[in-house]
Amino acid sequence: MARRKDLRGPQKVAAFLMTLDRAAAADILKRLGEDLVSEVVQALLELDPKFSPDELRKGLHTDVAVALHRPNNLRPGNLRDLEQLLESSLGKDRASSFLEHVRRRRRLERPFATIEARSPDRVAAALLEESPAVAALVLAHLDPAQSAAVLACFEAERAQDVVHRMATLVPPSYDVLLALAEQLEQHIAESTPGPSTADHARRLRTVAEMLSFSPAELEKGVLESLRATDAEVAKGIQEQMFTWDHLADVDRRAMQKILGAVDTRTLSLALKACPSEVEQNILQNLSSRVREMVGEERELAGAVPMSEVLGARDQILKSVRGMIESGEFQPAKAGDDLVA
């Protein structure tokens, strides 16, 4: 397991960014020098495979807090410091009673607080051994982003069942909630799954998402720097920055320019098993004659291997990425407000 004290320079910055949401990470990246950004991105991709942001989050955030406040000689207090402070001011008995009251209130407000610190895959593994009703109860009390990440670990049918139960949930008593929380905490603590880490593809997506929130100049500089050191990694990041699903949000003029370079055979294959939002945006930007031709070819092709469908989509996306590099097409940046 990677340890915080083993992280140095760009590695520590990269690890810290992994603990933040994409917008916050991008905001930090854009304030760094271009050379440093490239080093941080490279360090992120080369982090120890056993690195777990969830387990190092508190330590990394504490390091940042200490560094920010060091000029004033401030340091974050811990529970023991708080106990000593209260004992010296209130006396041992009153301090103990007060702390127990605070713990009880926080526990009632967030019965699954300790579970929130666990990685989604570990929470999902524990909930898979519980009923859908219990899973719904737990996820209803977690942060929505974490609940979504846990649901993504379930099979589609179970995820749908759990979501339905969350929507119709009748909260039980606090005693039931606390008992369930203690049971799950013990279960998760006793389980010994493999390290909770992102694979290489997920790391590329992480970098791509960060860059999607960054200014265009920073994005271009980072990709150019990476191409000089690792062209394969740069290519992987670029592929994650514009995927097939992003075609659903392309405006009319740009979509017509994209489709103008695609033959009907390729398009008919690419539209098979296509997300409805993407399919709708593509079809409504075709002329009626071309739309009819695509429909006929799609029907004549019948059932085809998914590999052929993905190959057709990849061919279209390569054309789109070429247009992005040449400046013919500029996709909207994440976080941009679009107005008509």
DRENMI-804701 format. One record per residue (C-alpha): residue number from 1; residue in one letter; z, y, x. Coordinates in steps of 0.25 Angstrom, whole numbers, plus 2048, in hexadecimal, padded with zeros to 3 digits. Layout:
<rs>
resi=NUM | resn=a | up=Z | north=Y | east=X
...
</rs>
This chain:
<rs>
resi=1 | resn=m | up=800 | north=800 | east=800
resi=2 | resn=a | up=7FC | north=80E | east=805
resi=3 | resn=r | up=808 | north=816 | east=809
resi=4 | resn=r | up=809 | north=826 | east=807
resi=5 | resn=k | up=80E | north=827 | east=816
resi=6 | resn=d | up=801 | north=820 | east=81B
resi=7 | resn=l | up=7F8 | north=82B | east=814
resi=8 | resn=r | up=7F4 | north=836 | east=81D
resi=9 | resn=g | up=7EB | north=843 | east=81B
resi=10 | resn=p | up=7DF | north=840 | east=813
resi=11 | resn=q | up=7E4 | north=833 | east=80E
resi=12 | resn=k | up=7F1 | north=839 | east=809
resi=13 | resn=v | up=7E9 | north=844 | east=801
resi=14 | resn=a | up=7DF | north=839 | east=7FC
resi=15 | resn=a | up=7EB | north=831 | east=7F7
resi=16 | resn=f | up=7F1 | north=83D | east=7F1
resi=17 | resn=l | up=7E4 | north=840 | east=7E9
resi=18 | resn=m | up=7E4 | north=832 | east=7E4
resi=19 | resn=t | up=7F1 | north=835 | east=7DC
resi=20 | resn=l | up=7EB | north=841 | east=7D5
resi=21 | resn=d | up=7E2 | north=842 | east=7C9
resi=22 | resn=r | up=7D3 | north=845 | east=7CD
resi=23 | resn=a | up=7D3 | north=854 | east=7C9
resi=24 | resn=a | up=7E0 | north=857 | east=7D2
resi=25 | resn=a | up=7DA | north=84F | east=7DD
resi=26 | resn=a | up=7CD | north=856 | east=7DD
resi=27 | resn=d | up=7D4 | north=864 | east=7DC
resi=28 | resn=i | up=7DB | north=860 | east=7E9
resi=29 | resn=l | up=7CF | north=85B | east=7F0
resi=30 | resn=k | up=7C7 | north=868 | east=7ED
resi=31 | resn=r | up=7D2 | north=870 | east=7F4
resi=32 | resn=l | up=7D0 | north=868 | east=801
resi=33 | resn=g | up=7C6 | north=86A | east=80C
resi=34 | resn=e | up=7B9 | north=862 | east=80B
resi=35 | resn=d | up=7BC | north=85A | east=818
resi=36 | resn=l | up=7CA | north=857 | east=813
resi=37 | resn=v | up=7C5 | north=853 | east=805
resi=38 | resn=s | up=7BB | north=849 | east=80C
resi=39 | resn=e | up=7C7 | north=843 | east=814
resi=40 | resn=v | up=7CF | north=842 | east=808
resi=41 | resn=v | up=7C4 | north=83B | east=7FF
resi=42 | resn=q | up=7C1 | north=831 | east=80B
resi=43 | resn=a | up=7D0 | north=82E | east=80C
resi=44 | resn=l | up=7D1 | north=82C | east=7FD
resi=45 | resn=l | up=7C6 | north=821 | east=7FE
resi=46 | resn=e | up=7CD | north=81B | east=80A
resi=47 | resn=l | up=7DB | north=81A | east=805
resi=48 | resn=d | up=7E3 | north=80D | east=807
resi=49 | resn=p | up=7DE | north=803 | east=7FC
resi=50 | resn=k | up=7ED | north=801 | east=7F9
resi=51 | resn=f | up=7EF | north=810 | east=7F6
resi=52 | resn=s | up=7F5 | north=812 | east=7E8
resi=53 | resn=p | up=7F6 | north=820 | east=7E4
resi=54 | resn=d | up=800 | north=81D | east=7D9
resi=55 | resn=e | up=80A | north=818 | east=7E3
resi=56 | resn=l | up=809 | north=823 | east=7ED
resi=57 | resn=r | up=807 | north=82E | east=7E3
resi=58 | resn=k | up=816 | north=833 | east=7E3
resi=59 | resn=g | up=816 | north=833 | east=7F2
resi=60 | resn=l | up=809 | north=83A | east=7F4
resi=61 | resn=h | up=80D | north=845 | east=7E9
resi=62 | resn=t | up=81A | north=847 | east=7F0
resi=63 | resn=d | up=814 | north=849 | east=7FD
resi=64 | resn=v | up=80B | north=854 | east=7F7
resi=65 | resn=a | up=817 | north=85A | east=7F0
resi=66 | resn=v | up=81F | north=85A | east=7FD
resi=67 | resn=a | up=813 | north=860 | east=805
resi=68 | resn=l | up=811 | north=86B | east=7FB
resi=69 | resn=h | up=820 | north=86F | east=7FB
resi=70 | resn=r | up=823 | north=86D | east=809
resi=71 | resn=p | up=823 | north=87C | east=80D
resi=72 | resn=n | up=82F | north=87E | east=803
resi=73 | resn=n | up=836 | north=872 | east=808
resi=74 | resn=l | up=836 | north=86B | east=7FA
resi=75 | resn=r | up=835 | north=85C | east=7F8
resi=76 | resn=p | up=834 | north=854 | east=7EB
resi=77 | resn=g | up=842 | north=84F | east=7E7
resi=78 | resn=n | up=844 | north=840 | east=7E3
resi=79 | resn=l | up=84D | north=839 | east=7D9
resi=80 | resn=r | up=859 | north=838 | east=7E3
resi=81 | resn=d | up=858 | north=847 | east=7E7
resi=82 | resn=l | up=859 | north=84A | east=7D8
resi=83 | resn=e | up=865 | north=841 | east=7D6
resi=84 | resn=q | up=86C | north=848 | east=7E1
resi=85 | resn=l | up=869 | north=855 | east=7DC
resi=86 | resn=l | up=86E | north=852 | east=7CE
resi=87 | resn=e | up=87A | north=84B | east=7D3
resi=88 | resn=s | up=87E | north=857 | east=7DC
resi=89 | resn=s | up=87C | north=861 | east=7D0
resi=90 | resn=l | up=881 | north=858 | east=7C4
resi=91 | resn=g | up=889 | north=84D | east=7CA
resi=92 | resn=k | up=885 | north=83E | east=7CB
resi=93 | resn=d | up=888 | north=83A | east=7BD
resi=94 | resn=r | up=881 | north=846 | east=7B6
resi=95 | resn=a | up=875 | north=845 | east=7C0
resi=96 | resn=s | up=874 | north=836 | east=7BD
resi=97 | resn=s | up=874 | north=838 | east=7AE
resi=98 | resn=f | up=86A | north=843 | east=7AF
resi=99 | resn=l | up=860 | north=83B | east=7B8
resi=100 | resn=e | up=861 | north=830 | east=7AE
resi=101 | resn=h | up=85E | north=839 | east=7A2
resi=102 | resn=v | up=852 | north=83E | east=7AA
resi=103 | resn=r | up=84D | north=830 | east=7AD
resi=104 | resn=r | up=84F | north=82C | east=79F
resi=105 | resn=r | up=847 | north=838 | east=799
resi=106 | resn=r | up=83C | north=836 | east=7A3
resi=107 | resn=r | up=83B | north=827 | east=7A0
resi=108 | resn=l | up=83A | north=82A | east=791
resi=109 | resn=e | up=82F | north=835 | east=794
resi=110 | resn=r | up=827 | north=82C | east=79D
resi=111 | resn=p | up=82C | north=81D | east=79B
resi=112 | resn=f | up=820 | north=818 | east=7A4
resi=113 | resn=a | up=822 | north=822 | east=7AF
resi=114 | resn=t | up=823 | north=818 | east=7BA
resi=115 | resn=i | up=817 | north=810 | east=7B5
resi=116 | resn=e | up=80F | north=81D | east=7B5
resi=117 | resn=a | up=810 | north=81C | east=7C5
resi=118 | resn=r | up=809 | north=80F | east=7C5
resi=119 | resn=s | up=7FB | north=80D | east=7C7
resi=120 | resn=p | up=7F2 | north=80A | east=7BA
resi=121 | resn=d | up=7EE | north=7FC | east=7BF
resi=122 | resn=r | up=7FD | north=7F8 | east=7C1
resi=123 | resn=v | up=801 | north=7FE | east=7B3
resi=124 | resn=a | up=7F5 | north=7F7 | east=7AD
resi=125 | resn=a | up=7F8 | north=7E9 | east=7B3
resi=126 | resn=a | up=806 | north=7EA | east=7AD
resi=127 | resn=l | up=801 | north=7EF | east=79F
resi=128 | resn=l | up=7F7 | north=7E3 | east=79F
resi=129 | resn=e | up=803 | north=7DA | east=79D
resi=130 | resn=e | up=808 | north=7E2 | east=792
resi=131 | resn=s | up=803 | north=7E3 | east=783
resi=132 | resn=p | up=7F9 | north=7EE | east=780
resi=133 | resn=a | up=804 | north=7F5 | east=778
resi=134 | resn=v | up=80D | north=7F6 | east=784
resi=135 | resn=a | up=801 | north=7FB | east=78D
resi=136 | resn=a | up=7FE | north=805 | east=782
resi=137 | resn=l | up=80C | north=80A | east=782
resi=138 | resn=v | up=80D | north=80B | east=791
resi=139 | resn=l | up=800 | north=812 | east=793
resi=140 | resn=a | up=803 | north=81C | east=787
resi=141 | resn=h | up=80E | north=821 | east=790
resi=142 | resn=l | up=807 | north=822 | east=79D
resi=143 | resn=d | up=7FE | north=82E | east=7A2
resi=144 | resn=p | up=7F1 | north=82D | east=79B
resi=145 | resn=a | up=7E9 | north=82C | east=7A8
resi=146 | resn=q | up=7F2 | north=820 | east=7AD
resi=147 | resn=s | up=7F0 | north=81A | east=79F
resi=148 | resn=a | up=7E1 | north=81B | east=7A0
resi=149 | resn=a | up=7E1 | north=814 | east=7AE
resi=150 | resn=v | up=7EA | north=809 | east=7A9
resi=151 | resn=l | up=7E1 | north=807 | east=79D
resi=152 | resn=a | up=7D5 | north=806 | east=7A6
resi=153 | resn=c | up=7DC | north=7F9 | east=7AD
resi=154 | resn=f | up=7DC | north=7F2 | east=79F
resi=155 | resn=e | up=7D0 | north=7EA | east=799
resi=156 | resn=a | up=7C9 | north=7F2 | east=78F
resi=157 | resn=e | up=7CE | north=7EB | east=783
resi=158 | resn=r | up=7DD | north=7EC | east=787
resi=159 | resn=a | up=7DB | north=7FB | east=78B
resi=160 | resn=q | up=7D5 | north=7FE | east=77D
resi=161 | resn=d | up=7E1 | north=7F7 | east=776
resi=162 | resn=v | up=7EB | north=7FE | east=77F
resi=163 | resn=v | up=7E4 | north=80C | east=77C
resi=164 | resn=h | up=7E5 | north=809 | east=76D
resi=165 | resn=r | up=7F3 | north=805 | east=76D
resi=166 | resn=m | up=7F6 | north=812 | east=775
resi=167 | resn=a | up=7F0 | north=81A | east=76A
resi=168 | resn=t | up=7F8 | north=814 | east=75F
resi=169 | resn=l | up=805 | north=812 | east=767
resi=170 | resn=v | up=813 | north=813 | east=761
resi=171 | resn=p | up=81D | north=817 | east=76C
resi=172 | resn=p | up=829 | north=80E | east=76D
resi=173 | resn=s | up=837 | north=812 | east=770
resi=174 | resn=y | up=83A | north=817 | east=77E
resi=175 | resn=d | up=843 | north=80B | east=781
resi=176 | resn=v | up=837 | north=802 | east=77F
resi=177 | resn=l | up=82E | north=80B | east=788
resi=178 | resn=l | up=839 | north=80B | east=793
resi=179 | resn=a | up=83A | north=7FC | east=792
resi=180 | resn=l | up=82B | north=7FA | east=793
resi=181 | resn=a | up=82A | north=804 | east=79F
resi=182 | resn=e | up=835 | north=7FD | east=7A7
resi=183 | resn=q | up=82E | north=7EF | east=7A4
resi=184 | resn=l | up=820 | north=7F5 | east=7A8
resi=185 | resn=e | up=826 | north=7FB | east=7B5
resi=186 | resn=q | up=82C | north=7EE | east=7B9
resi=187 | resn=h | up=820 | north=7E7 | east=7B6
resi=188 | resn=i | up=817 | north=7F0 | east=7BF
resi=189 | resn=a | up=821 | north=7F1 | east=7CA
resi=190 | resn=e | up=822 | north=7E2 | east=7CB
resi=191 | resn=s | up=813 | north=7E0 | east=7CB
resi=192 | resn=t | up=80B | north=7E0 | east=7D8
resi=193 | resn=p | up=7FD | north=7E3 | east=7D6
resi=194 | resn=g | up=7F3 | north=7E6 | east=7E1
resi=195 | resn=p | up=7F3 | north=7F5 | east=7E6
resi=196 | resn=s | up=7EF | north=7FF | east=7DB
resi=197 | resn=t | up=7E3 | north=805 | east=7E2
resi=198 | resn=a | up=7D5 | north=80B | east=7DF
resi=199 | resn=d | up=7CA | north=803 | east=7E4
resi=200 | resn=h | up=7BF | north=80A | east=7EC
resi=201 | resn=a | up=7B6 | north=80E | east=7E0
resi=202 | resn=r | up=7C3 | north=814 | east=7D9
resi=203 | resn=r | up=7C5 | north=81C | east=7E5
resi=204 | resn=l | up=7B7 | north=821 | east=7E5
resi=205 | resn=r | up=7B9 | north=825 | east=7D6
resi=206 | resn=t | up=7C6 | north=82C | east=7DA
resi=207 | resn=v | up=7BF | north=835 | east=7E5
resi=208 | resn=a | up=7B3 | north=837 | east=7DB
resi=209 | resn=e | up=7BC | north=83C | east=7D0
resi=210 | resn=m | up=7C3 | north=845 | east=7DA
resi=211 | resn=l | up=7B6 | north=84B | east=7DE
resi=212 | resn=s | up=7B1 | north=84D | east=7D0
resi=213 | resn=f | up=7BC | north=857 | east=7CE
resi=214 | resn=s | up=7B9 | north=85E | east=7DB
resi=215 | resn=p | up=7AF | north=86A | east=7DD
resi=216 | resn=a | up=7A1 | north=866 | east=7E0
resi=217 | resn=e | up=7A1 | north=86B | east=7EE
resi=218 | resn=l | up=7AD | north=862 | east=7F2
resi=219 | resn=e | up=7A7 | north=856 | east=7EB
resi=220 | resn=k | up=79A | north=858 | east=7F3
resi=221 | resn=g | up=7A2 | north=85A | east=800
resi=222 | resn=v | up=7AB | north=84E | east=7FF
resi=223 | resn=l | up=79F | north=845 | east=7FB
resi=224 | resn=e | up=796 | north=84A | east=807
resi=225 | resn=s | up=7A2 | north=848 | east=810
resi=226 | resn=l | up=7A4 | north=83A | east=80B
resi=227 | resn=r | up=795 | north=836 | east=80C
resi=228 | resn=a | up=796 | north=83A | east=81B
resi=229 | resn=t | up=7A2 | north=830 | east=81D
resi=230 | resn=d | up=7A0 | north=825 | east=812
resi=231 | resn=a | up=793 | north=826 | east=80A
resi=232 | resn=e | up=797 | north=81A | east=802
resi=233 | resn=v | up=7A4 | north=820 | east=7FD
resi=234 | resn=a | up=79D | north=82E | east=7FA
resi=235 | resn=k | up=793 | north=826 | east=7F2
resi=236 | resn=g | up=79E | north=81F | east=7EA
resi=237 | resn=i | up=7A5 | north=82C | east=7E7
resi=238 | resn=q | up=798 | north=832 | east=7E3
resi=239 | resn=e | up=795 | north=827 | east=7D9
resi=240 | resn=q | up=7A3 | north=828 | east=7D3
resi=241 | resn=m | up=7A1 | north=837 | east=7D1
resi=242 | resn=f | up=796 | north=835 | east=7C7
resi=243 | resn=t | up=795 | north=828 | east=7BF
resi=244 | resn=w | up=78E | north=823 | east=7B3
resi=245 | resn=d | up=798 | north=828 | east=7A9
resi=246 | resn=h | up=797 | north=836 | east=7AF
resi=247 | resn=l | up=789 | north=836 | east=7A8
resi=248 | resn=a | up=790 | north=838 | east=79B
resi=249 | resn=d | up=794 | north=847 | east=79F
resi=250 | resn=v | up=786 | north=84B | east=7A5
resi=251 | resn=d | up=780 | north=857 | east=79E
resi=252 | resn=r | up=773 | north=857 | east=797
resi=253 | resn=r | up=76A | north=85D | east=7A2
resi=254 | resn=a | up=770 | north=855 | east=7AD
resi=255 | resn=m | up=76F | north=848 | east=7A5
resi=256 | resn=q | up=760 | north=84B | east=7A2
resi=257 | resn=k | up=75E | north=84D | east=7B1
resi=258 | resn=i | up=765 | north=840 | east=7B5
resi=259 | resn=l | up=75D | north=838 | east=7AA
resi=260 | resn=g | up=750 | north=83E | east=7AE
resi=261 | resn=a | up=751 | north=835 | east=7BB
resi=262 | resn=v | up=754 | north=828 | east=7B4
resi=263 | resn=d | up=74A | north=81E | east=7AF
resi=264 | resn=t | up=74C | north=818 | east=7A1
resi=265 | resn=r | up=74E | north=80A | east=7A6
resi=266 | resn=t | up=75A | north=80E | east=7AF
resi=267 | resn=l | up=760 | north=816 | east=7A4
resi=268 | resn=s | up=75F | north=80B | east=79A
resi=269 | resn=l | up=767 | north=802 | east=7A3
resi=270 | resn=a | up=771 | north=80C | east=7A7
resi=271 | resn=l | up=774 | north=80F | east=798
resi=272 | resn=k | up=779 | north=801 | east=795
resi=273 | resn=a | up=788 | north=800 | east=793
resi=274 | resn=c | up=788 | north=80F | east=795
resi=275 | resn=p | up=794 | north=817 | east=791
resi=276 | resn=s | up=791 | north=81E | east=784
resi=277 | resn=e | up=793 | north=82C | east=78A
resi=278 | resn=v | up=789 | north=82A | east=795
resi=279 | resn=e | up=77F | north=823 | east=78C
resi=280 | resn=q | up=77F | north=82F | east=782
resi=281 | resn=n | up=77E | north=83A | east=78D
resi=282 | resn=i | up=772 | north=832 | east=793
resi=283 | resn=l | up=76B | north=82F | east=786
resi=284 | resn=q | up=76C | north=83D | east=780
resi=285 | resn=n | up=765 | north=843 | east=78C
resi=286 | resn=l | up=759 | north=83A | east=78B
resi=287 | resn=s | up=74D | north=83D | east=783
resi=288 | resn=s | up=74B | north=835 | east=777
resi=289 | resn=r | up=73F | north=82E | east=77D
resi=290 | resn=v | up=747 | north=82A | east=78A
resi=291 | resn=r | up=753 | north=826 | east=782
resi=292 | resn=e | up=74B | north=81D | east=779
resi=293 | resn=m | up=745 | north=817 | east=786
resi=294 | resn=v | up=752 | north=815 | east=78C
resi=295 | resn=g | up=757 | north=80E | east=77F
resi=296 | resn=e | up=74B | north=804 | east=77F
resi=297 | resn=e | up=74D | north=800 | east=78E
resi=298 | resn=r | up=75C | north=7FF | east=78C
resi=299 | resn=e | up=759 | north=7F5 | east=780
resi=300 | resn=l | up=74E | north=7ED | east=787
resi=301 | resn=a | up=757 | north=7EB | east=794
resi=302 | resn=g | up=761 | north=7E4 | east=78B
resi=303 | resn=a | up=76E | north=7DF | east=792
resi=304 | resn=v | up=76E | north=7E2 | east=7A1
resi=305 | resn=p | up=778 | north=7DF | east=7AC
resi=306 | resn=m | up=782 | north=7EB | east=7AE
resi=307 | resn=s | up=77E | north=7EC | east=7BD
resi=308 | resn=e | up=770 | north=7F0 | east=7B8
resi=309 | resn=v | up=777 | north=7FB | east=7AF
resi=310 | resn=l | up=77F | north=800 | east=7BB
resi=311 | resn=g | up=773 | north=800 | east=7C4
resi=312 | resn=a | up=76C | north=809 | east=7BA
resi=313 | resn=r | up=777 | north=812 | east=7B9
resi=314 | resn=d | up=779 | north=813 | east=7C8
resi=315 | resn=q | up=76A | north=817 | east=7C9
resi=316 | resn=i | up=76C | north=822 | east=7C0
resi=317 | resn=l | up=779 | north=827 | east=7C6
resi=318 | resn=k | up=773 | north=827 | east=7D4
resi=319 | resn=s | up=769 | north=830 | east=7CF
resi=320 | resn=v | up=774 | north=839 | east=7C9
resi=321 | resn=r | up=77B | north=839 | east=7D6
resi=322 | resn=g | up=76F | north=83D | east=7DD
resi=323 | resn=m | up=76D | north=849 | east=7D3
resi=324 | resn=i | up=77C | north=84D | east=7D6
resi=325 | resn=e | up=77A | north=84D | east=7E5
resi=326 | resn=s | up=76D | north=855 | east=7E4
resi=327 | resn=g | up=774 | north=85F | east=7DB
resi=328 | resn=e | up=76B | north=85C | east=7CF
resi=329 | resn=f | up=777 | north=858 | east=7C7
resi=330 | resn=q | up=785 | north=85C | east=7C8
resi=331 | resn=p | up=78F | north=854 | east=7BF
resi=332 | resn=a | up=79B | north=85B | east=7B9
resi=333 | resn=k | up=7A7 | north=85B | east=7C1
resi=334 | resn=a | up=7B4 | north=854 | east=7BC
resi=335 | resn=g | up=7BD | north=85F | east=7B5
resi=336 | resn=d | up=7B1 | north=868 | east=7B2
resi=337 | resn=d | up=7B1 | north=86E | east=7A4
resi=338 | resn=l | up=7A3 | north=86D | east=79E
resi=339 | resn=v | up=79F | north=878 | east=794
resi=340 | resn=a | up=792 | north=878 | east=78B
</rs>
